[in-house]
Amino acid sequence: MTVTSETSPDFTQFHEHALSPSECAVLIERFKQSEHKVTGAAGGQIQHSVKRSTDLAISAHQEWDDVNAFLNQRILQYLIQYIRSYPFLLNSNINQAPRPGSGRASPREVTPQEFPSLSDEELIEAIELYFMPSTINLQHYAANVGGYPGWHSEYHAQNFDGLHRALFWVLYLNEEFDEGETEFFFQRTKVKPRTGSLLMAPAGFTHTHRGNVPKNGDKYIATSWIMVKPAAALMNQAASAAQ
């Protein structure tokens, strides 16, 4: 039996004004001035037929700690919104959440229907229990040649991190170009970059996508993943809470 629904969500969220134009401009200028930029890789390999970019993993460089912390805090605000919309992201890992102010050692059972009504404090405590941020990359795609035209998902077994990605996010830092959309294969949709806008979507194969080549202008983005903590870390947390 095949069950279909015309109202099925696509599990992506797009937020305009996640960053201000001035914040985006500062990030682009700092990126341009950095000495740590490298040729962008796909799956750990430089493959220009798949991806052609200049990348900067800011999480690996101490002078970017302020930006790294700022972006992770900003993304957390939108992750809370995402979980309110799609509570099974969190509920698929647990059926409990901390009581407000009780810390991580005193959970209570929470149904999926309750997640949208949980306080920000409760959701942040639950998020920090089971998820962690990953490396943030700033990327530059040169006009008419740069892009990530190879279809891909963010979940893969080529490295440890790839196995733990739950969501990916993209902050579009500029829009002074034509095309350059993030295109989803199965959803048959294209997300048009807007300065300061945020895209958040599942990391798995269901959201296979590509970054189309920007025409007549360069494209700048910041991108990363929301990671599920490794099982060993989760078990250690549970053991510590039980003591």
N, C-alpha and C positions, 0 to 999 in steps of 0.2 A: 504494500500500500504506500502511495506517495502522498505526503501531506505538504501542501503549499499554502503560502499566505502572502497576500498582496501588501500587507503592512509590516512585514519583517524588517527590523532595523538593520542598518549596515554596520553598526557598532563603531562608526567613526564619529569624532566630534571636531568641529572647526570653530575656533573662537577668534573673532577680530579684536584688535587692541589689547592683546596679551602683553605686548611691549609697546612703549611709546616710540614714535619716530626718532626722537632724540636718543633713546636707549639703543635702538637699532644702529643708528649712525655711529655711536661710540664703539659698539662691538665691531662694526666693519672696519673702522679706522684702526683699532687696536690689532685686529687680525692682519691688516695690511702691514703694520709696523713690526709684527712678530718675526723673529728669526727661526722659529720652530716649525714653520710650515713644511709639509711634505707632499709628495705626489699621492693622491688618494688611491686606496686599495679597495678591492672587493673580494671578500672571502680570504683576506690575508695575502692576496696577490694583486699586482698591478696589471690590470687588463683594460686597456683603453677602449676596447670594443664593448665592454660592459659598463665601465665607469671612467669618466675623465674629469678629474677635479684636483684642487689643491686643498689639503685638509690640515687642521690643527686640533689635536686632542688637548684641550685646555686643562683637563683634569690631571694631566701629567706634569704640569708646570706650575710651580709655586706662585709665580707672579700673576697667575690667573685665578688664584684661590677666591678672590672677592667675586669675580664673575661666576665662577662655578657655584658658590654658595647662593648667590643672588638668583641664578637661573633655576637651581634645584628648588628653592623656596617658592619661586613663582609657579613652577610646574606643579608643585604639591597642591596649590590652590585649585588647579584645574583637574588634578587627579581626584580630589574630593568630589568635584562635580561629576566626573566620569563614573565614579563608584555609586553616586546617588542615582545615576541613570541606569547603570548596569551592575547591580549589586553582586551578581554571581562572580564577577571578577575576584571579589574578596571572599564571598561565601563558598566558592568552589574549593578554597584552601582551608577554610575554617567554618564552624557554625557558632563561633563565639566572638565577642568583642569586649574590651575592657569597660568596666563601669567608669563613669566620669570621675576623675580625681582619684581613682583607686589604684592606679598603676597597672602594670602588665600582669600582676600575679593574681588578680581577682576577676577572671572573666565571667560573663554570663552568656547564656544562649541567646542568639539573635536570629530571627527568621529573615529571609530575603525581603519580605514585605516591610520589615522594620528599618532596613538600611537607609532608605531615603530620609527617615526622620531622625537618625542619629545626629548628635551634635558634631561639629567640626572636631572638637577635642577627642571624642570617641573614635571617629574615623581616622584621625591622625595617629592615635595610639595603635589602632589595628593595622594601619598601613605600615608603620614603623616596625611592627612585630613581624610582618610577613614579606615585606618588599624592601628593596633598596635601590638607590639611583645607580646609574652606570656612568661610564666615561662620556663626557660631552664633547662633541666634535663641531668645530666651525668649519664650514666648507664653502669654497668658491668655485662656481662653474662659469667658465669663460664664455662670452657671447659666441653663439653659432657653432661652437665645438664642444663645450663642456656639457656634462649631464650624466645621468645614470640610466641609460636606455635599456639596460638588461633587466628583464622581469625577475623579481626576487622577492622573497619574504625575509623577515628579520630573524626567524627561528631557524637555526641550523646547528649541525654537530661539528663544525670546523674548529670551534674553540669552546672553552668552558662557558664563557659568557653567553654564547649563542643558544645554549640549552636552557637558559633561565630567563629569557626575555618574555615578558607578558604583553607589554605594550611598547610601541615606539612613538616618539613625538618629533615634530619638526616645527621650529620657529622660523618663519620667513622674515628675513631682515631687510628686504627691499622688493620693489616691484617694477623697477624701471627697465622692463624688457617685455618682449612678446613671448607667448607660449610658456615653456618652462614649467608646466603643471606637474603635480604629483598625480599620476594616473593609476587607478586601481583596475586590475584585470577582470575579476569576477563581478564587481559592482558596476563596471562599465561607467565609471565616473572619473572626472578630472577635477582636481582641486587647484584653483587659480591662486598663486601666491599674492598676498597682500602684506604690505609692510607692517610688521608687528603681530601678524596673525599666527595662530597655533593650530596645528593638526595633531590629533591623537588617535591612534588606531591599534587594533590587535597586531601582534607580531607574527602570528602563524600564517600558514599557507593560504588560508581563506582571504587574506588581505595582501595577496601578491600585488606588487606595484612596481612602478618605475618613475624616474625623474626625467621628464622630457627636456630636450635641449633648449636653453633660453635663446631667443632670437633678438638681435639688435641691442643687446645689453647684457651685462654680467649679472649673475644671480648669487646671492649670499644666504646661507641658512645656518642655524644651529640645530643639532639633532642628537638624540640619545634614546635610551630605553628605560622602562620601568622593569626591574628585575625581581623575580621570586628568589628569596634567599635559598641557599643550598639546604638540603635536608638535614645535614649535620648541624648547621647553625640553628635551624628551627628546633631540633631535638635538644640541643644544649640550652636554648632559651627555656624550653619546657621543663627541663631538669632543674634549672636554676630557680624557676618560679615555684617548683614543688618543694624546695628545701625550706 
